[in-house]
Amino acid sequence: MVTQEDSQSVANELETKIIRQIEYYFSDINLSKDKFLKELIPKDDGWVTFEILLTFKRLNALSGDKEVIVKALRKSSSNLLEISECETKLRRNPEKPLPEINDEYTQELNERTLHLKGFPTDAKLDDIMEFCRQYGTVENIEMRRHMKTKTFKGCIFVVFATKDEAQKVLTADEVKYDGKDLLRENKVTYWARKKEFSERRQRKGGKPVVKDENASGDGKPESVINSVRFAGAVLKLSGLPTDAKFSDIKTLFLKYGPVAYVEAVNAQQEVRYLKFKNCGKKV
């Protein structure tokens, strides 16, 4: 076990990256979907050897030295991991079991998962990770990729540790990456919008949204949550100045309720409210 005495030592930059990477491998999000680790962990009471972990590319790129990795992990303050006495393997702390994957957990996870769009298509994961960390503790980032080409779409799903951290990003006056405004919405709103777009397209005689829109970063279909629609939660504003800024419009309407996003629609602006049914009728 990583002791309190061990964790009092301050980790340097490399050690911090090592801690984050290994704790991600054993996190709620990754262990619930990582087939390799899910099959491996039950074989030895949860233990995984450092020899196996060092075959993971992102960890090995940080350090291939087991001693360096052990030293780094002993400076972790999360108490998530346990190192064996012989220092040849580690496991997730048995006192921190994985949560039960039920509707309540899925809803809570979706509420702290944001869809951010507007990144350069050549942006790197590490750079995006550092950008998102300025807003809170980041548990996971999924870079959305085209299924066939595997190229980055310029949008991500980012999971924050708490709903408050995610909400802080949604309600910020502006969130810019390399000087460009990012579209921000939580995952519930994202899937509701995609479903609405697909239905509208079908009504007009077009094809429904192709499966690629629901593709995950590894090219496999992602589990789609039940969409939620909010009656009276959309306002279309016309006659706005052509130079009207999204951030100004959003700030104006925040007094009526949380604004998920402001979207340009030809000469109009569309404002969608989040969580409050019929809140659009208050304006």
Secondary structure, DSSP 8 states (H G I E B T S, - for coil): ---HHHHTS---HHHHHHHHHHHHHTSHHHHTT-HHHHHHGGGGTT-EEHHHHTTSHHHHHH---HHHHHHHHTT-SS--EEE-TTSSEEEE-TTS-----SHHHHHHHHHTEEEEE---TT--HHHHHHHHHTTS-EEEEEEEE-TTT--EEEEEEEEESSHHHHHHHHHSS--EETTEE-EEEEHHHHHHHHHHHHHHHHHTT-----GGGGB-TTSSB---------TT-EEEE-S--TT--HHHHHHHHGGGS-EEEEEEETTEEEEEE-S-TTGGGG-
